[in-house]
Amino acid sequence: MSACSTVSEIFSVKEWRDLQIVGRGLSRSLKMAPFDRPYTTLYWSAIVNSSISSLCFYWLHQIRKIRRSLDAESAKTLVHAFITSRIEGCNTVLAGSPRTITDRLQRLLNAAARVVSNAGKFDRGLTHLLHSELHWLDVPQQILHKLRVTVHRCLQGKAPQ
């Protein structure tokens, strides 16, 4: 799948109609652009930068201001409520996206881990903290995991109606 191809070139006609119906409902509920737009790097980059990244960095800044008065579990809960839930919310649509987009989300996840652990920007062991202590996957791995779970549920007949 190339970054400049449209969604209609990737799916069959029947799948495309089904995705348009689901996508329009999803775009209304998420206040995003309609699903029939071309799948371009610029389009998804704009969504990640404006809708997800800038808002999450704002909330990280706010949480960091009050971090001294929070214990580790409270900080983890706040970061999950404001940051990781937004990253994981619709990340399956980023499958096959360029690395620049997933890298932006990974930087956001790394910054969230630093807020939780109260670590500095250049402290070592961030990967260990992400994987071993917080049990967070990297963004590309999150995308693949979510896609695999969705496909598994569909094959088992447990997909939402």
Helices and strands as residue ranges (DSSP letters): H 7-10, H 13-30, H 41-47, I 48-53, H 54-65, G 67-69, H 72-79, I 80-84, H 85-89, G 91-94, H 99-117, H 126-128, I 129-133, H 139-156
